[in-house]
């Protein structure tokens, strides 16, 4: 059977379909539970969450499902705090803040304290799966999680990054093609050099690592799932497909933009966060793009624009918020997560039965 392999057995799921751990509020407990209850693996995007909020979200998910689910964490990234760049960015952002009545945020030193507390919560709550983005966890962290029978999943955008993940001891690795929406997990080498499409990346990674490969990037339906499995992946991870689900916590403007967009309307930009991410083109991107090279790095730029994006959403100004999307928005649908997953399974089985 197409859905019976090492990954589904290890994760304890029926279908090799993982809902991506998208940070920022999209992955509500209701979405995660719906995916897991339907036979996939729901994932909490905890990257921006305080440890206590992670714990509360996990406990809510447990009320909604008794099936396995995962939590995704961001590896803390050191960033130079350039007062000159911050000053220039604040000057660029002043007109938006004034119109939206948003104050200038305080920039604090990067700390690993919250990350360490997040890991502790995952161990205490005995989560089935812990995945990592923006780098690789330390071998000590991997060992601690494995000692508690928690499956560890890494993320990579090149074959070499997949090999680094394997060396660090992760159980599986998500390989993200350049079609992926939002931030990709590039951590070794330049972002430009890692812009490799899913169809090219998956089989090459599968040939060079022994751990199972999970395909991500542009996969929206049964055709994409079956293609990824044929290329050597043992499962797929889908993000944009679930952003428009009924249970999603994405902002209304974000959902509407995906449902109305086409493949030629997404761009890769760092104007919102200081880190390249794929989203739908809008006025903020066009206006700030000429200054992109002079902006502070992630996560500082992300902090500088958070208030603007949140207030713009409240005031229904989609031209000033991030609209993360992969390159296949035409394939997006507005339906319940369980129905989406069921439709994907039927599509796969229909294709296989017609052969």
N, C-alpha and C positions, 0 to 999 in steps of 0.2 A: 504493500500500500504506500502511496505517495507521502502520506502523513505519518508513517511509522518509521522513525529513524532515531539515531543517537540523541539528537537534540530534544525531540518530543518526549523520549523516554526519560532523559536526565531532568528535564524541566517539569515533567509531570503534566504535560498539556496534550490536548487531542490533536491540534493542528499546529504546524510549524510557522505560526504567525504571531509576531510580537508587536505590540503597540509601542511606538517609540516614547521614551521618557522626556517629553518636551517640557522644558522649564517655563515658568512664567504664568502658571495658572490654567493652562489648557487641560492638563491631565487631572481632572477632578476624580474624587473617589468613585463617583458614579460611572465615569468612563472606564476606569481601571477595572472595576468589578464587572461591568458589562462584558468587557473583552474576555476576562478570565472565565466568567460563567459560561461564555459561548464556546470555550475550548481553546482560546488563544492565551497569550500572556500579557496582561495589562501591566503598565509600568508607571510609577509615580515619578514625574520630573521634579526632583528635589533640589536642583542646582542652586536656586536662589532662596531656598527656604531656611528659616532658622530651625535648629534641631528640634525644639519643642513643637514647632508647627509640623515637622515631618512625623513626629510621634503621634500627634493628634490625627493627622491624615491617615496614617497607617491603621490606627485603631478604628477609624471610620470605615476604611476599606474592609477590614476584618468583619465588620458588622454586615457588610453587603455581600461578601463572598467567602467561601471556605476553600477556594481554589488557589493555587500558587499565583503570586504576582511579584513584580520586581520594583526596585527603587534605583533611580539613576542619580549619580552624584557627579559634580564637576571637580576635577583635580585643581586645587588652588594654583593660580598662576601669578608669579611675581611680575610686577609692572613698574617701570620707572615713573615716579611722580614728577613730571616736568611742569614746574609752575608756569613756565612760558607757554607751553602747549595748552594747559588748562585755562590760562588767561585768554588766549586766542579763541579757544572753543567757547568759552563763556560769552565772549563778544559776539560770536556768530549766533549763539543760541538766545541772546538777550531779546530780540524782537519776538520770538516765539513765546518766551516766558512772560513778556509784558502783555501780549495779547491774551494769553491763557491765564494770567494772574498766578504764575508759578514762581516760587522762590528758588534761588540758587542753592544747590545741595552742598553739603560739606564732604570733602574728600578725605577718607581715612586710610591709614596704612593697611596693607593687605595682611590678613591673619589666617592661620590654618586652624584656629580654635574651633570655629563652627563646623568645619569639615570633620575634624576629629570627633566632635560630639555627634555629628550625623552618623558616622560609622558606628559609634557606640549604640545609638538608637537602633540601627539595623541589626546589630548583634543581639541586643536586649529583646527586640521584638521578633527575633527568629525569622527574618524575611527569607523567602526561598531564593531570590536572585538579587544580586547587587551589581549594577553595571556602572562603568566609569567613562567620562568624556573629557576631552582637553588634556590628555596625558595618560600615563599609566600609574596605577597605585604602587606603592612600595611593596617589596616582597613580604615585609612584615605585615602590612595590612592584608595582603592576599592570604597569607598564612592564617592570620587571626580569623578571617571570614570562613576559610575552608575548615578550620578546626570546629566551627559551629555548623558545618554542613551547608553553608551558604554558597551557592554557585556564583562564581565571579566571571563577569563578562567585560571585555575590553572593547575599545573602539579604535579603528584605524582608517586612514584614507590612502595609504600606499601599502605595497607588499612589505616593505621594510618596517613600517609601523606595526603591521600584523605580526611580524617576526619578533619585534621588541615586546609586544604584548605576550606572546607565547613564552619568551624568555623570562618574563616576570611571573609566570605561573598561572595566568588566567585560564579558565576552563573553555571559553569560547571567545570569538572575536567578531564584532560587527564591522564589516568593511563598507564604508560609505562612498558611493560614487558621487561625482560632481553634480549629478541631477538633484541631490538632496536639498530640501528646504531648510531655512534657518542656518545656524552655525554648524559647520562640520568640525571633525575632531582632530584636525591636523596639529601635530605637536613636534614632529621631527622633519626639518627641512622647511622650505617655503610653501605657502598656501598655493601659489601659482603652479609649482611643480607637482602638487598633489591633485590637480584638477583632472582626475582620471574617471572616465565614465564607468558606471556599474558593470556593463557588459564586458569591459576589458579587465576591470579590477577583480571581480569575483573569481574567475577561473585561475588567474595568476596567483591570487592569494591562496586559493584552495590547493594549488600545486606546491606551495612553499611552506605551509604550516601543517602540523599534524592535528591541531585542535580544530573543532568544527567552525566553519565560516558561516556567518549570518549576513545576508545581502541587504543593503539599504540604499535608497536613492532612486526616486522616480517610480517606485513600485506602488501601484494603486488598485490592481484588480487581479483576477485569477490568471490572466495571461502573464503578468509580471511575476507572480509567485512561481508559476511553472517554469518560466524562463530562467529564473534565478536558481531553482533546484536543478534544472538541466545543466547549468553552468558550473555546478559543484557546490552550491550553498546547501546547507542542511536546514535553513530556515530563512525567513525574511523579517525585516523590521520596517514597519510602515508608520510614517509620521503624518504627512499632509492628508492622507486618506481619512485619518481620524480627527483632524482639526475641525472638519465640518460635520462631525457626528453630532446628533442631538444632545448627547451627554457631555460634549466638549465644553470646557470653560473659556474657550477663545472668545475674544470680543466680537460682537455682532458685525462690526465693520470688517474685521479680519475674515470672518466666515463668508460674508457677502462678496468680498473682493476675490477670494479663491474661486467661488462658484461662478463668478462672472468673467474670470480672466482666461487668457490663452497662453500657450507655451512660450510665445515670444515676448511676453510682458514681464518675465522675471529677470532680475539682475542680481549680481553679487556685489554687495556694498558693505563698507565698514562704518558708514556715517552714523548709525544708531548706537553701535556698541564698541567700536574700535577694533572689532574682529570681523573679517569677511563673513557674510551670511547671505543666503539667497532669499530674496523676497520680491514682491510685486512692486514695480516702479510707481513712485508717487512724487509729489512736489518736494517733500523734505529731502529725498534722495537727490533730486535734480539740483536743488538749491545749495546743498552742502557738498555735493560731490567734487566741485572744483578745489575744495580745501581738504580733501580726504587725506592726503599725504601728511598734513600738518596736525591731524587730530591726535589726541592722547590714545594710548593703547587700551585694550580691554584689560580689566573691567572698569577703568576710570571713565572712559567715554560712555559706557553703559550707565554708570551712575549719573553722569551729567544730563543724560536725555530721558531718564526714567520718569521724572515728574512731568516732562513735556508730553511723553507718549501716553501716560495714564490720564492726564487731564484732557488731552486731545480726544481720547476715546470717550470720556464722559461728555464732552461738548460736541460729539459727533463730527469730528474733524479727521476723517480717515487719511487725508493728505499729509498728516503729520505723525502717523503712527507706523510702527513696523508691521508689515503684512507678510510674514514669512510663508514661503510656499516653494515646493519642489517644482520641477519642470513639467509636471503633468496635470495642471489644474483642470483641464477639460474633462478629466476622468473623475473629478470629485463629485460627490453626491451628498445630499442632506437627508440622512436617515439614522435610525438607531444603530449603535455600534454592533449589537448582536446581529441585526439584519445585514449590515455590511459584511461582517465576517461570514455569515451563512451564504451570502451571495457569492463571495470569493470562493468558498469551498465548492459550491455548485458549479461555478465557472471552470474550476480546475478539473472537476470530475467529468464535466461535459466534454471538455477538450480531450481528456484521456480516453473516454468511451468512444469518441468519434474516430480514433486512430485505428 
